């Protein structure tokens, strides 16, 4: 093997110009594949869980919502085989306590809203994304009046989304006076984003047409009866939502000293019509006599927003979009082009901004790109100090184009997108490739100090350092092979790192063994002036 390599290296040194041209053509061809890789923040992990969000028309009562959820469950069971299904749980409506709502990442906004949590049997189910793809088609066809979208079910996806239900969040932000115009613009953007290839589950988060009862207090009449606006509001709040919020009371058990909250409210079964509501007694502490609610105002019907969101104080409307069968970066670029089309329709004082996982991915890529460049520059300057030469470190870094080309080629062949783990693998492969080139150039310099010519020194260095270079590269490649194959639970998360390291080392090793000696023989025409021992110099 070593003799065969020596013959190949000797042939390469005899045709240095041709080798250089072929090397740069190969590197250029591989790097030209980079725009086709696609971009993702992190690879998706098949956790065997599905988190389906179902939204009924605004104003649907919770018992009717439960009936619709039962029908949705039947459709889910028709798509997922029973042997692969372990649990299915429905969370319908908002929690009673505001603390529970604040501590969760749910997108539920009312009794017409909820989630279906599906758990698949570990190790015995088909790919989860295939079921999600099928459910998107079936559910939309069977329930045209409902809105469906899938949220990340695994903890990694939830953290990467920072609690948002989708990786792309287009926000139309503006003052309250532009609320109607901003909502109309958000709906236009929603319909346009839904036509982007790869964009799915596109929906506007805020629902603005929820029916409500609006009670207008006649303040003049209420004042004549000795009541104020606050008295009427407190009376309704206690009757409908208990006294726990405005007048909390506690009873202490004398046996164990534990205190229990005591709340008073009208039983819900006795408040089932508007006439019952208008007969609610309203009283004040000043006058013992109570007045019926109907005596102090009028009850009317209206619509309102189910949820109001703010960012930096200003109200906003969120348009969420998920990704399917396409990388996140490509969909995000199409979203940017769509938003540019609507830039002229933004009301005065309002603006559009893209947030969510997309913004984090872009900032992370910029940081990792700068880190990659900084790593190369830092390695170069460290070697300049070590070799006391500007030329030798440059020759050593000639293996890096091969490493970068190998990374791109491996990611393209394995259909792996460019993401944070693959960029981390690129930085790792650069370090190993540089270390191998240092072995070769250092030995060649030792040969030059003995008076051997540049071509012979490059040939001897490649022949002598073949074994340590191959052992270092093969050890790293074999060690990364299980990771690159995505073996084990959650292995998809680290597979891009292993693939980037293996691809980078494969071509970097070839560049170290063939192209670096060629560059050394061309550029190192004079022997190095550092590190000589006195006997050789004399």
C-alpha positions as CSV (number, residue, x, y, z in Angstrom):
1,X,0.0,0.0,0.0
2,X,2.8,2.4,0.9
3,X,4.7,1.7,-2.2
4,X,1.6,2.2,-4.3
5,X,1.0,5.5,-2.6
6,X,4.6,6.5,-3.2
7,X,4.2,5.9,-6.9
8,X,0.9,7.9,-7.1
9,X,2.5,10.8,-5.1
10,X,5.5,10.8,-7.4
11,X,3.2,11.0,-10.4
12,X,1.3,13.8,-8.8
13,X,4.6,15.7,-8.1
14,X,5.6,15.2,-11.7
15,X,2.3,16.7,-13.0
16,X,1.8,19.4,-10.4
17,X,-0.1,21.8,-12.6
18,X,-2.6,19.1,-13.6
19,X,-3.1,18.0,-10.0
20,X,-3.8,21.6,-8.9
21,X,-6.3,22.2,-11.7
22,X,-8.1,18.9,-10.9
23,X,-8.2,19.6,-7.2
24,X,-9.7,23.0,-7.6
25,X,-12.2,21.7,-10.1
26,X,-13.3,19.0,-7.7
27,X,-13.6,21.5,-4.8
28,X,-15.5,24.0,-6.9
29,X,-17.9,21.3,-8.2
30,X,-18.6,20.1,-4.6
31,X,-19.0,23.6,-3.2
32,X,-21.4,24.4,-6.0
33,X,-23.8,22.0,-4.4
34,X,-24.0,24.1,-1.2
35,X,-27.1,26.1,-2.4
36,X,-29.0,22.8,-2.8
37,X,-28.4,21.5,0.7
38,X,-31.2,23.4,2.4
39,X,-31.2,24.9,5.9
40,X,-32.7,23.8,9.1
41,X,-32.0,24.9,12.7
42,X,-31.9,21.3,14.1
43,X,-32.9,18.0,12.4
44,X,-36.3,16.6,13.3
45,X,-36.5,13.8,15.8
46,X,-39.1,11.0,15.6
47,X,-40.2,10.9,19.2
48,X,-43.3,8.7,18.5
49,X,-45.7,11.5,19.6
50,X,-48.2,13.7,17.8
51,X,-49.6,16.9,19.1
52,X,-52.6,17.9,17.0
53,X,-54.4,21.2,17.7
54,X,-58.1,21.4,16.7
55,X,-60.0,24.7,16.5
56,X,-63.8,24.7,16.0
57,X,-65.8,27.8,14.9
58,X,-65.7,30.7,17.3
59,X,-68.4,30.5,20.0
60,X,-68.8,26.7,19.9
61,X,-69.8,25.4,23.3
62,X,-67.4,23.1,25.1
63,X,-69.8,20.1,25.0
64,X,-70.2,20.5,21.2
65,X,-66.4,20.8,21.0
66,X,-66.0,17.5,22.9
67,X,-68.4,15.9,20.3
68,X,-66.2,17.2,17.4
69,X,-63.1,15.9,19.2
70,X,-64.6,12.4,19.4
71,X,-65.1,12.4,15.6
72,X,-61.5,13.6,15.1
73,X,-60.3,10.8,17.3
74,X,-62.1,8.3,15.1
75,X,-60.3,9.6,12.1
76,X,-57.0,9.4,13.8
77,X,-57.6,5.8,14.7
78,X,-58.5,5.1,11.1
79,X,-55.1,6.4,10.0
80,X,-52.9,4.9,12.8
81,X,-53.2,1.1,13.3
82,X,-54.4,0.1,16.7
83,X,-51.3,-2.0,17.3
84,X,-49.1,1.1,17.0
85,X,-51.3,3.3,19.2
86,X,-50.8,3.4,22.9
87,X,-52.6,6.5,24.3
88,X,-54.8,9.4,23.0
89,X,-55.6,12.3,25.3
90,X,-57.8,15.4,24.7
91,X,-57.2,18.7,26.3
92,X,-60.2,20.9,25.6
93,X,-60.7,24.5,26.6
94,X,-58.8,26.7,28.9
95,X,-57.6,25.7,32.4
96,X,-59.6,27.1,35.3
97,X,-56.5,28.7,36.9
98,X,-54.6,31.5,35.2
99,X,-51.4,30.1,36.8
100,X,-51.8,26.8,34.8
101,X,-52.4,28.8,31.6
102,X,-49.3,31.0,32.2
103,X,-47.0,28.1,32.8
104,X,-48.0,26.1,29.6
105,X,-47.1,26.6,26.0
106,X,-50.6,25.7,24.7
107,X,-52.2,27.6,21.8
108,X,-55.7,27.1,23.2
109,X,-57.7,30.3,23.4
110,X,-61.2,29.3,24.3
111,X,-63.8,26.5,24.9
112,X,-63.9,25.9,21.1
113,X,-60.2,25.0,21.1
114,X,-58.1,22.1,22.2
115,X,-55.3,19.6,21.6
116,X,-55.2,15.9,20.8
117,X,-52.1,14.2,22.2
118,X,-51.2,10.9,20.5
119,X,-48.6,8.5,21.8
120,X,-47.2,5.7,19.5
121,X,-45.8,2.4,20.7
122,X,-42.0,2.8,21.1
123,X,-40.0,1.0,18.5
124,X,-43.0,-0.5,16.8
125,X,-44.5,2.3,14.7
126,X,-44.0,3.7,11.2
127,X,-42.4,7.1,10.8
128,X,-44.4,9.7,12.7
129,X,-44.1,12.3,9.9
130,X,-45.8,9.9,7.5
131,X,-48.8,9.8,9.8
132,X,-48.8,13.5,10.3
133,X,-48.7,14.0,6.5
134,X,-51.7,11.6,6.0
135,X,-53.7,13.2,8.9
136,X,-53.3,16.7,7.4
137,X,-55.0,15.4,4.2
138,X,-57.7,13.3,5.9
139,X,-58.7,15.8,8.6
140,X,-59.0,18.8,6.2
141,X,-61.1,16.7,3.9
142,X,-63.4,15.2,6.5
143,X,-63.8,18.4,8.7
144,X,-63.8,21.4,6.4
145,X,-65.3,23.6,9.2
146,X,-62.5,23.0,11.6
147,X,-58.9,24.3,11.7
148,X,-56.1,21.9,12.3
149,X,-52.4,22.4,12.9
150,X,-49.6,20.3,14.4
151,X,-47.4,21.5,17.2
152,X,-44.0,20.0,18.2
153,X,-44.6,17.1,20.5
154,X,-41.1,16.4,21.6
155,X,-39.2,18.6,24.2
156,X,-36.5,19.5,21.7
157,X,-38.9,20.9,19.2
158,X,-40.8,22.8,21.9
159,X,-37.6,24.4,23.1
160,X,-36.4,25.4,19.6
161,X,-39.8,27.0,19.0
162,X,-39.5,28.9,22.3
163,X,-43.1,28.0,23.2
164,X,-44.6,29.0,19.8
165,X,-46.8,26.5,17.9
166,X,-44.8,26.8,14.7
167,X,-41.3,27.6,13.5
168,X,-42.4,30.6,11.4
169,X,-44.2,33.5,13.1
170,X,-45.1,36.5,11.0
171,X,-46.2,39.3,13.2
172,X,-48.2,42.3,12.0
173,X,-47.5,44.9,14.7
174,X,-49.1,48.3,15.1
175,X,-51.0,50.8,17.3
176,X,-54.6,50.0,18.4
177,X,-56.0,52.4,15.9
178,X,-54.8,50.2,13.1
179,X,-56.3,47.0,14.6
180,X,-58.8,46.4,11.9
181,X,-56.4,47.1,9.0
182,X,-53.7,45.0,10.6
183,X,-56.0,42.1,11.0
184,X,-57.1,42.3,7.4
185,X,-53.5,42.4,6.3
186,X,-52.7,39.4,8.5
187,X,-55.5,37.4,6.8
188,X,-54.2,38.4,3.3
189,X,-50.7,37.2,4.3
190,X,-52.2,34.0,5.7
191,X,-53.9,33.1,2.4
192,X,-50.7,34.0,0.4
193,X,-48.4,32.0,2.7
194,X,-50.6,28.9,2.3
195,X,-49.7,28.8,-1.4
196,X,-46.0,28.5,-0.7
197,X,-44.6,25.0,-1.5
198,X,-43.7,23.3,1.7
199,X,-45.6,25.7,4.0
200,X,-48.4,24.0,5.9
201,X,-50.6,24.6,8.9
202,X,-50.8,28.3,8.0
203,X,-53.3,30.1,10.3
204,X,-53.9,33.3,12.2
205,X,-53.6,32.8,15.9
206,X,-56.0,35.5,17.0
207,X,-59.8,34.9,16.7
208,X,-61.7,38.2,16.6
209,X,-65.3,37.1,16.1
210,X,-66.1,35.3,19.4
211,X,-69.7,36.1,20.4
212,X,-70.2,37.8,23.7
213,X,-72.9,39.4,25.9
214,X,-72.2,43.1,26.5
215,X,-74.1,44.7,29.4
216,X,-74.4,48.5,29.2
217,X,-74.9,50.1,32.6
218,X,-77.2,53.1,32.8
219,X,-75.1,55.1,35.2
220,X,-77.8,57.7,35.9
221,X,-80.4,55.1,36.9
222,X,-77.8,53.1,38.8
223,X,-76.8,56.3,40.7
224,X,-80.4,56.9,41.6
225,X,-80.5,53.4,43.1
226,X,-77.3,54.0,45.1
227,X,-75.1,51.7,42.8
228,X,-71.9,52.4,41.0
229,X,-70.3,50.8,37.9
230,X,-68.0,48.9,40.2
231,X,-70.9,47.5,42.2
232,X,-72.5,46.1,39.1
233,X,-69.2,44.6,37.8
234,X,-68.4,43.0,41.2
235,X,-71.9,41.5,41.5
236,X,-71.7,39.9,38.0
237,X,-68.1,38.7,38.7
238,X,-69.1,37.0,42.0
239,X,-72.2,35.5,40.5
240,X,-70.5,34.1,37.4
241,X,-66.9,33.5,38.5
242,X,-67.1,33.2,42.3
243,X,-65.9,35.6,45.0
244,X,-62.4,34.2,45.0
245,X,-60.9,37.0,42.9
246,X,-62.3,40.1,44.6
247,X,-63.3,38.9,48.1
248,X,-61.3,35.8,49.0
249,X,-62.4,34.0,52.2
250,X,-60.6,31.2,54.0
251,X,-61.7,28.7,56.7
252,X,-59.1,27.3,59.0
253,X,-59.6,23.8,60.2
254,X,-59.1,23.9,64.0
255,X,-57.9,20.3,64.1
256,X,-54.9,20.6,61.8
257,X,-54.6,24.4,61.1
258,X,-54.9,24.0,57.3
259,X,-56.7,26.8,55.6
260,X,-59.2,26.2,52.8
261,X,-60.6,28.8,50.4
262,X,-64.3,29.4,50.6
263,X,-65.9,30.7,47.3
264,X,-69.4,31.8,46.6
265,X,-71.1,31.8,43.2
266,X,-74.3,31.1,41.4
267,X,-74.6,27.4,40.4
268,X,-74.0,27.1,36.7
269,X,-77.1,25.0,36.1
270,X,-79.2,27.9,37.4
271,X,-77.6,30.4,35.0
272,X,-78.7,28.9,31.6
273,X,-80.6,31.8,30.0
274,X,-80.4,35.6,29.6
275,X,-83.4,36.1,31.8
276,X,-81.6,34.2,34.6
277,X,-78.6,36.5,34.0
278,X,-80.8,39.6,34.2
279,X,-82.3,38.5,37.5
280,X,-78.8,38.6,39.2
281,X,-79.1,40.6,42.4
282,X,-76.8,43.6,42.7
283,X,-76.3,45.3,46.1
284,X,-73.9,47.6,47.8
285,X,-72.7,47.8,51.4
286,X,-74.3,51.1,51.9
287,X,-77.9,50.0,51.2
288,X,-79.1,46.6,52.4
289,X,-81.7,46.4,49.6
290,X,-80.7,44.6,46.4
291,X,-81.6,45.5,42.8
292,X,-81.9,43.2,39.9
293,X,-79.4,43.6,37.1
294,X,-82.2,44.3,34.6
295,X,-83.0,47.5,36.5
296,X,-79.6,49.2,36.0
297,X,-78.9,48.6,32.3
298,X,-79.4,46.7,29.0
299,X,-78.0,43.4,27.8
300,X,-76.9,43.2,24.1
301,X,-75.0,40.9,21.8
302,X,-71.6,41.6,20.2
303,X,-68.4,40.0,19.1
304,X,-64.9,40.3,20.6
305,X,-61.4,39.0,20.3
306,X,-60.8,35.7,22.2
307,X,-57.1,36.7,22.9
308,X,-55.1,39.9,22.6
309,X,-51.3,39.6,22.2
310,X,-48.7,42.3,22.6
311,X,-45.0,42.6,21.8
312,X,-43.1,45.6,23.2
313,X,-46.5,47.0,24.4
314,X,-48.0,47.2,20.9
315,X,-50.8,44.9,19.9
316,X,-50.1,42.4,17.1
317,X,-51.6,39.6,15.0
318,X,-49.6,36.3,14.5
319,X,-49.6,34.3,11.3
320,X,-48.0,30.9,12.0
321,X,-46.7,28.5,9.4
322,X,-45.2,25.1,9.7
323,X,-42.9,23.2,7.2
324,X,-43.4,19.9,5.5
325,X,-41.3,18.1,2.8
326,X,-39.0,21.1,2.5
327,X,-36.3,22.7,4.5
328,X,-37.0,25.6,6.8
329,X,-34.6,28.0,5.1
330,X,-36.1,27.7,1.7
331,X,-39.7,28.3,3.0
332,X,-38.4,31.3,5.1
333,X,-36.9,32.9,1.9
334,X,-40.2,32.5,0.1
335,X,-42.0,34.0,3.2
336,X,-39.6,37.0,2.9
337,X,-40.5,37.5,-0.7
338,X,-44.2,37.4,0.1
339,X,-43.8,39.9,2.9
340,X,-41.9,42.2,0.5
341,X,-45.0,42.1,-1.8
342,X,-47.2,43.5,1.0
343,X,-44.8,46.1,2.2
344,X,-46.7,48.8,0.3
345,X,-50.0,47.8,2.0
346,X,-48.8,48.2,5.6
347,X,-50.8,50.8,7.4
348,X,-49.0,53.9,8.6
349,X,-47.4,53.2,12.0
350,X,-47.5,49.4,11.6
351,X,-44.8,47.0,10.5
352,X,-44.2,43.3,9.8
353,X,-41.6,41.2,11.4
354,X,-40.7,37.5,11.2
355,X,-39.9,35.8,14.5
356,X,-39.7,32.3,15.9
357,X,-37.3,29.6,15.1
358,X,-36.4,31.2,11.7
359,X,-34.9,34.3,13.4
360,X,-33.0,32.1,15.8
361,X,-31.7,29.9,13.0
362,X,-30.4,32.8,11.0
363,X,-28.7,34.4,13.9
364,X,-27.1,31.0,14.9
365,X,-25.9,30.4,11.4
366,X,-24.3,33.8,11.3
367,X,-22.6,33.1,14.6
368,X,-21.4,29.7,13.6
369,X,-20.1,31.0,10.2
370,X,-18.1,33.7,12.0
371,X,-16.9,31.0,14.4
372,X,-15.8,28.8,11.5
373,X,-13.8,31.7,9.9
374,X,-12.4,32.7,13.2
375,X,-11.3,29.2,13.9
376,X,-9.4,29.0,10.6
377,X,-7.8,32.4,11.2
378,X,-6.8,31.5,14.8
379,X,-5.3,28.2,13.7
380,X,-3.3,30.0,11.0
381,X,-1.9,32.6,13.5
382,X,-1.1,29.9,16.1
383,X,0.9,28.0,13.4
384,X,2.6,31.2,12.3
385,X,3.9,31.6,15.9
386,X,4.9,27.9,16.1
387,X,6.6,27.6,12.7
388,X,7.9,31.2,12.7
389,X,6.8,31.4,9.1
390,X,3.9,32.8,7.2
391,X,4.3,30.3,4.3
392,X,4.2,27.0,6.1
393,X,0.8,27.6,7.8
394,X,-0.6,28.6,4.4
395,X,0.6,25.3,2.9
396,X,-0.9,23.4,5.8
397,X,-4.3,25.1,5.3
398,X,-4.4,23.9,1.7
399,X,-6.2,20.8,3.0
400,X,-9.1,22.9,4.2
401,X,-10.8,23.4,0.8
402,X,-10.9,19.6,0.5
403,X,-12.4,19.4,4.0
404,X,-15.1,21.9,3.1
405,X,-15.8,20.2,-0.2
406,X,-16.1,16.8,1.5
407,X,-18.6,18.2,4.0
408,X,-20.8,19.7,1.3
409,X,-20.6,16.5,-0.8
410,X,-21.5,14.2,2.1
411,X,-24.4,16.3,3.2
412,X,-25.7,16.4,-0.4
413,X,-25.3,12.6,-0.9
414,X,-27.1,11.8,2.4
415,X,-29.8,14.4,1.8
416,X,-28.9,16.1,5.0
417,X,-29.6,19.8,5.5
418,X,-27.2,22.4,6.7
419,X,-27.9,22.8,10.4
420,X,-26.3,23.5,13.7
421,X,-24.9,20.0,14.3
422,X,-23.5,19.8,10.8
423,X,-21.7,23.2,11.2
424,X,-20.3,21.9,14.5
425,X,-19.0,18.9,12.6
426,X,-17.4,21.1,10.0
427,X,-15.4,22.9,12.7
428,X,-14.3,19.5,14.2
429,X,-13.1,18.2,10.8
430,X,-11.1,21.3,10.1
431,X,-9.1,20.8,13.3
432,X,-8.3,17.1,12.5
433,X,-7.4,18.0,8.8
434,X,-5.1,20.7,10.0
435,X,-3.3,18.4,12.5
436,X,-2.7,15.8,9.7
437,X,-1.2,18.5,7.4
438,X,1.1,19.7,10.2
439,X,2.6,16.2,10.4
440,X,3.4,16.1,6.8
441,X,4.8,19.7,6.5
442,X,6.9,19.4,9.6
443,X,8.6,16.2,8.4
444,X,9.2,17.8,5.0
445,X,10.9,20.8,6.7
446,X,13.1,18.4,8.6
447,X,14.2,16.9,5.3
448,X,14.9,20.3,3.8
449,X,17.2,21.1,6.6
450,X,19.3,18.1,5.6
451,X,19.7,19.6,2.1
452,X,17.1,17.5,0.3
453,X,15.2,19.3,-2.5
454,X,11.6,20.4,-2.2
455,X,10.1,17.7,-4.4
456,X,12.1,14.9,-2.7
457,X,11.3,16.2,0.7
458,X,7.5,16.3,-0.2
459,X,7.7,12.8,-1.5
460,X,9.5,11.5,1.6
461,X,7.1,13.3,3.9
462,X,4.1,11.8,2.3
463,X,5.6,8.3,2.3
464,X,6.8,8.4,5.9
465,X,3.7,10.1,7.3
466,X,1.1,8.0,5.5
467,X,0.5,5.7,8.4
468,X,-0.1,8.3,11.1
469,X,-2.3,10.4,8.8
470,X,-4.4,7.4,7.8
471,X,-4.6,6.1,11.4
472,X,-5.8,9.5,12.7
473,X,-8.4,9.9,9.9
474,X,-9.7,6.3,10.0
475,X,-10.0,6.4,13.8
476,X,-12.1,9.5,13.6
477,X,-14.2,8.2,10.7
478,X,-14.9,4.8,12.4
479,X,-15.7,6.5,15.7
480,X,-18.2,8.8,13.9
481,X,-19.9,6.1,11.9
482,X,-22.5,5.0,14.4
483,X,-23.4,8.7,15.0
484,X,-23.6,9.3,11.2
485,X,-26.0,6.4,10.8
486,X,-28.4,7.8,13.4
487,X,-28.3,4.7,15.5
488,X,-30.1,4.7,18.8
489,X,-33.1,6.6,20.1
490,X,-32.9,10.3,19.1
491,X,-30.0,9.5,16.8
492,X,-31.3,11.8,14.1
493,X,-30.3,14.8,16.2
494,X,-26.6,14.1,16.0
495,X,-26.4,12.3,12.6
496,X,-25.5,15.5,10.7
497,X,-22.5,16.1,12.9
498,X,-21.1,12.6,12.2
499,X,-21.8,12.9,8.5
500,X,-20.0,16.3,8.3
501,X,-17.0,15.0,10.1
502,X,-16.7,11.9,7.9
503,X,-17.2,13.7,4.7
504,X,-14.7,16.4,5.6
505,X,-12.1,14.0,6.7
506,X,-12.4,11.8,3.6
507,X,-11.5,14.6,1.1
508,X,-9.3,16.4,3.6
509,X,-7.1,13.2,4.0
510,X,-6.8,12.9,0.2
511,X,-5.9,16.6,0.0
512,X,-3.3,16.1,2.8
513,X,-1.7,13.2,1.1
514,X,-1.6,14.5,-2.5
515,X,-2.4,18.2,-2.8
516,X,-0.4,19.5,0.2
517,X,2.9,17.9,-1.0
518,X,2.3,19.4,-4.4
519,X,1.7,22.9,-2.9
520,X,4.8,22.4,-0.7
521,X,7.0,21.5,-3.6
522,X,5.9,24.6,-5.5
523,X,6.0,27.2,-2.7
524,X,8.8,26.0,-0.4
525,X,11.6,26.7,-2.8
526,X,14.1,27.7,0.0
527,X,14.7,25.7,3.1
528,X,13.1,27.0,6.3
529,X,15.3,29.3,8.5
530,X,13.9,28.3,11.8
531,X,14.5,25.4,14.1
532,X,17.9,24.4,12.7
533,X,20.3,22.7,15.0
534,X,23.8,24.2,15.1
535,X,25.5,21.1,13.8
536,X,23.4,21.1,10.6
537,X,23.9,24.9,10.2
538,X,27.7,24.6,10.4
